Amino acid sequence: MGLGSSINVDLTTEGLYEMLAPKLKDIELQAAKVDENGEVTAPAVTLSISLDKDKFASAIKDLSGCGVYTANASIARGKNWFVGIDGDAADAFVVLFRYLHSELISESNAAAIKTAVKALDMNFAQRIAVSFIVPIALSSSADGALRTLVLMIPIVKVGVKIAGWFGAFKK
């Protein structure tokens, strides 16, 4: 970019929505499988997530409440101030998780996730883990899903390590 170049980014709630929503269409989870002749033997597995504009705006509003605006006097000469936001990261994480959960359990997104999971080429251990976690996450409340994930992470880590010993992640 030259000296006269500029980038115009709309950081309003609507601008953020317009920037993010299209990025969630046709996410490739698994590449198409081709044989030695270049013929497609299995199509690519894609996932399209749609965002609700009103839920997105509400989540941004909720996230804006997860911090406190501060102004601190500078030690520099004159009357300089540092202005910032002291954020509550844990609160912001919970707000964001609740929003993402509400989007993922919407009827169209839940159906898209289930379809994509069925189409993925996974080994036995992966298929069992995914088929156990996805229904729990889609059928519980956001807080229930978060508690379940927090409780399941140590168990899954041990299970993955044991499965790795037996070569479960080799195809």
Residue pairs with C-beta under 8 A, 6 or more apart in sequence:
9 15
9 19
10 16
10 18
10 19
13 56
13 57
13 60
13 61
14 53
14 57
16 56
16 60
17 51
17 53
17 56
17 57
20 51
20 56
21 50
21 51
21 53
21 56
24 48
24 49
24 50
24 51
25 48
25 49
25 50
26 46
26 47
26 48
27 46
27 47
27 48
27 49
28 44
28 45
28 46
29 45
29 46
29 47
29 116
29 120
30 44
30 45
30 119
30 120
30 121
31 44
32 40
32 42
32 43
32 44
33 40
33 41
33 42
33 121
34 40
34 41
35 41
42 121
45 116
45 119
45 120
45 121
46 116
47 112
47 113
47 116
48 112
49 103
49 104
49 109
49 112
50 106
50 108
50 109
51 103
52 103
52 106
55 99
55 102
55 103
56 99
58 99
59 95
59 96
59 99
62 95
62 99
63 92
63 95
63 96
66 87
66 88
66 91
66 92
66 95
67 85
67 86
67 87
67 88
67 92
68 85
68 86
69 83
69 84
69 85
70 83
70 84
70 85
70 86
71 81
71 82
71 83
72 81
72 82
72 84
73 79
73 80
73 81
73 82
74 80
74 81
74 82
94 146
97 142
97 146
98 142
98 143
101 137
101 141
101 142
101 145
101 146
102 142
103 109
104 110
104 113
104 137
104 138
105 137
105 138
110 138
113 134
113 138
114 134
114 138
117 130
117 131
117 134
120 130
122 130
123 168
123 169
123 170
123 171
124 168
125 159
125 160
125 163
125 168
125 169
126 169
129 156
129 159
133 152
136 145
136 148
137 145
137 148
137 149
140 148
163 169
